[in-house]
Amino acid sequence: MVKGGALRQRFTLFDAVLAVILSLVAIATVYPVLYIVAVSFSDTAYIVQNKVFLWPKGFNLEAYKQILENPRIPRAYWNTILYTGLGTFINLLMTAIAAYPLSRPGFFGRKFFMIAIVLTMFLNGGIIPAYLIVQKLHMIDTIWAIVLPNAIWTVELLILKSFYESMSGSLRESALIDGASEYRILFQIVIPLSKPALASIGLFYFMGHWNSFFIPMIYLNDAKLYPLQVVLRDMLFFDSAKETSLIDKSTITPQSMKNATIFVSMIPVLLIYPFAQKYFAKGIMLGSEKG
């Protein structure tokens, strides 16, 4: 009885410590978001005096009005949606196709391809060779420079491969006996049964494209093709002379404009993540199971 009571007390103490740690992590995560939202909705006078903390003061929508009136930001927002949507679709399609033969034990050269794929996690040609390849393919200043060079991510490929391997082999054998081709098995049986795994890696792909600014910054020279993250980077780091073309300093502070743009860029992620989260852990765990 004493040991059982001590064990329950130990677990209670562990739960309490864990709750405190997770609470601190949650506060550290949520605080910047709340501050950004509060500043974006606050009046200029309170922002200048640093009186805005976690709640807007002098409720003001001028920052969001400036965003809608400036053609650069809505255009960049549309570019980001286009790059993210097309890029995620290509990522999922290519990953689903590439993972299927690698999950088949009898696939010729399977070990060689797996070693070559895993090596890309540690070795790569670098930025300059990648840029030269994209340039030689005449993809500079096109959407294909954003969505094709990173069509498959190694970690996501390995996750989906493991998920395929966890499926029952009798499904494929039955389909082969019925005369189904490998293409039909993949697109009509394997992929429909892989929705949890595809949703989980799709969330990674979505976040990668939505938050990407380095690749567009390298491959895009036309400002009209910039995604939202590149425009936001310009607002945050470029000199004040360039900022005056985006905002009217007599009516609104640069900080308010920046925070409003940051919050607008987070809205799709905040809307999609709660619905995709239920597939996230499930897809990762199923991909690690065998048998």
N, C-alpha and C positions, 0 to 999 in steps of 0.2 A: 504493500500500500504506500509506503514511504517513497519507494522508487517510482511508482506510478504518479504520485503527486509531484515529485521533483521533475519528472519528465514533462508533465502538463505545464508546470511553472516555467520550465526551460523553453518550451514551445511558445508559451505566452510572451515571454521576454523577447524571444526571437521575432515573433510577429510584431511586437511593439517597435523594436528597433527597425525592422523592415518598413513598417508603416511610416516612421519618421523619415527614413532615407528617401522613400518614394515620394513623400510629401514635399521634401526639399527639392527633389528633382522636378516635380510637377510645378512648383512655384518658380524655379529657375527657368522652366520652359515657357510657362504661361505669361510671366511678367513682361517680357519684351513685346509680346503680341498685344497685351492690354495697353501698354504704354504707347505703342505705335497707333493703335486705334484711337486712344484718348487724344493724342496730339493732332491726328488728322481731322478730328471733329471739333477742335477747340478754336477759340477766337485768338486772333493774332496777338493781342495785348497780353494775354495770359501766357502764351508760348514764349514771348520775348522776355517776360519776367520769370521764366522757369517755375511757374506755379502749377503746371499740369503734372499730375502723378499717374493715377490709375483711372481717373474719371474725367471726361471732357468738361472744360470750363468755358462758358460763353459759347454754347453750341453753335457751330458754324459749318456750312456745307460748301464754302467757297473753294476749298481745295479740290473737291470732287467736281465742282463746276468747271474749274480750270482744266482738269483732266479731260472732261468731255469736249471742251472747246478747242483743245489743242489737238490737231489732227495727227501729230506724231505718236501720241500714246495710244489712242484707239487702233491705229494702223499696226503698231507694234504688238498690241494685245491680240489682234487677229492673226498676225504672223506666228505668234507663240502658239495659239490654238491650232493653226494649220500644221506647224512643225511637230507639235506634240501628238496630234491625232494621227497623222500619216506615219510619223516615226515609230510610234508605239505599235501601230498595225503591222508595219514591216518587221519590227523586232519580234513580235509574237509569232508571225507567220514563219520567218526564217528560223527562229529558235525551235519551233514545233517541228519543222521539217528536218532540221539538222540533228535534233536529239533522238529522233526515231531510229535511224540506222545504228547510231551509237549505242542504243539500248538493247540491240539484238546481239546475243552472244555469237551467232554464226556469221556476223558481218565481216567480210574480208578486209583486213587491214585495220580492224577496230582498235587494237592496242596502239598501233602507230599513230592513228589520228587522235586518240585520246592523249598521248604523250605530247603531240604537237600542239593540241589545244590548250593543255594545262601549262605548257611552257610560255604561252602568251600572257599568262598571269604574272610572270616574272621577267620576261624579256620582250622588248618591243623596239621597233625601228626608230621611234622618236617622232617629234613634231615635224621636222624638216622633211624627211622622206615621205611622211603622210601627206604633207602639203603638196609636194612635188607630184605625187600620184594623182591627187585630186585635180591639180592644175593640168596635168597631161590628159586627163579624162574630160577636160573642159567643163568642170562642175563648179568652178569658182563663181560666186554670185548667183548660185541657183539653190533651190530647195534641196536638191539631191546631195549637195555637199554637207548638209546637216543630218540627213536621215540615212544615208547609205554607208559612210565609212564605219559607223558603229552599229551595224545592223544586228549583230549578235554579241552579247556580253557573255564572257566565259562562265562566270558564276551562275548566271541564270540558266545557261545551257546545261550545266552539270546538275542543277536542281531538277530541271524538267526531265533530264535523262534518268535520274534516280527515281522520279515519279513513274515514268514509263516502265522501269524495271520492276516496280512494286505491283504492277498490274498482273492479273492472272494470265498465264500463257495460254490457257485453254480458249480464251476469247479469240486470239489470233489464229490458233489452230483450227477452231470451228469455222472461222471465216474463210480460211484457206481451203478447207474441205468443200465449202459451199461455192468455191470458185472465185472468191473476191481477190482482187489484186492488192498489192502493197499500198498503192495510192488510196484505194477505197477503204482499206483497213485503217489507214492513218486518218483520213478526213471524215469518215463516217463512224468510226468506233473509238479510236484512241483519243483524238482531239476532243470530241464531245464528253468523254469521261474524264478529261483532264482540266475541267473548268476551275476547280480550286487552285491547282498549281499555276495555270495560266493567269488567273486573277492575281495571284500573289506576285509573280514575276512581272506581270503587266503593271502593277503598282510601282515597282522599281523603275521600269522603263518610263512610265509616265512622269515620275518625279525627276528622273534624269534629264528628260527632254524639257520639262517645264522650267527647271532651274538652270539649264545650260546657258552660259554666256561666253565661255572661252572658245568653244568651237565656232559659234557664229561670228565671234569677234575676229577669228583668224580667216575664215573662208568668205565672209561677206564684206564687200567694200561699199555697196550701195546702202545708204542709210534707210531707204524705204523698205529694205528687206530685213532690217534689224528686228529681233524679237524683243519682248518687253524687258527681259533681264539686261540686255545690252543698253537699252535706253535708260534703265534705272541706274546702271553703272555709270553712264555718262553724267547723270544728274548728281550722283554721289561724289564723283571724283574729279570731274572737269572743273575748270576755273569758273569764277563767278560771272565772267562775261558771257559764257555760254549758258549759264543758268538763267540769265535775264531774258533769253529768248523763249524760255519755257514758262516763266512765271512773271507776275507783276508784283514787284516788291513793295509797292505802295499799298497793296490790299492784302497780301498774304506773305508769310515767311517761307523761305526755301525749305525749312525743316518740315513744315506742314505739308507742303507739296510732295516732298520725298516720302513722308510717312503714308500719305494717302495713296501714292502709287504703289508702295510696298504692300499695303493692305489689299488693294485691288488685285495685285498679283497673287495673293494668297487665297482669294475667294474660291477658285475652282478646286484647289487642294483641300480646303476645309469642307467643301461640299461632297467631294468624291471619297475622301479617305474613310469616313464613318461607314460607308456602304461596302467598301473593299476590305475593311479590316477583318471582317469575319472569315474571309477567304485567305487572309495573309498567313496566320499561324497554322491554319489547317493545311494549306498547300505546302508549307515548309515541312511540317511533321509527316504528312503522307509521303513526301518525297524521300524521307529518311527511313521509311519502313521497308522491310524486305519480306518476301514470302507471300 
